[in-house]
Amino acid sequence: MNLQSTKTLANGIHMPRLGLGVYKMTDRDETLQAITTAIDLGYRAIDTAALYYNEEEVGEAIRNASVKREELFVTTKVWNSDQGYDNTLRAFETSLKKLDLDYLDLYLTHWPVEGKFVDTYRAIERLYDEKLIRVPGVSNHHEHHLQQVLAKCNVAPMVNQVELQPYLNQAELRAFCQEHHIAVTAWSPLGRGHVLNDETISRIAADYGVTPAQIILRWHLQNDVLVIPKSVTPSRIKENSEVFHFELTEATMQEINALN
Ligand code: NAD
């Protein structure tokens, strides 16, 4: 694996295994600089959402990037207040306009809003049929939400983005998703920084001669989980991408799994 390694999704599309999350990047210059730094380092995926209020900046950074738009994998999400079939189609149009792109790589239901999330996904499915998105997906869906979506859809979601880190390893949900060919992306893969001071993680990091963040990201990748760590600090953006020169042993994997 390397920074440009991808996971092949259910429809054959290749999704980068490691990308940049841009939640809480609201300062324009900081956002542009973070995304540009990441792309120059070799990141090929950017994860935003309508809720993050930075789709314009994400689009601007992509248009000015050192690589072609087609080489990048761009994700955004429909926010809760815009769910339901027609509203989702409208929200997508707004996001696409803000990003100023012709298509999106991945579009997700941000959260399964009760009474609406199945219709939201049906709209995402239509966007997929119309080739406005390359991959249809969902976020924060538990097994029972997925069951409802699977019962009603023609094309199953190909990605489920969920909170996942060593203290919440989502083993059961991951097994369900694997069975249904749904790739799992970890949001807050570093637990928003809270897991970095864990004693076990720190000891393992010292043993491998890397940082706690690198140990955690590598653990995700070896579990076949896609990651989108967020940082605006260039040295951390670089650090988070340098997780391909070492491998955790099975014993280390088990030790981290046990932190759940
Ligand atoms: P994260 O786990 O990526 O942690 C980010 C924080 O950790 C940063 O703000 C920084 O303070 C710290 N950090 C990052 N790299 C570090 C390093 N190398 N060393 C030390 N500290 C470091 O948390 P996140 O931003 O919440 O999640 C990542 C992305 O997931 C978001 O940006 C967003 O794109 C996505 N997300 C999605 C949902 C959803 O509901 N689908 C929810 C939350 C986040």
Residues whose N, C-alpha, C, O or C-beta is under 5 A from the ligand:
A	BS01	NAD	G21 V22 Y23 D47 H110 S139 Q161 A186 W187 S188 P189 L190 G191 R192 G193 A213 I228 P229 K230 S231 R236 E239 N240
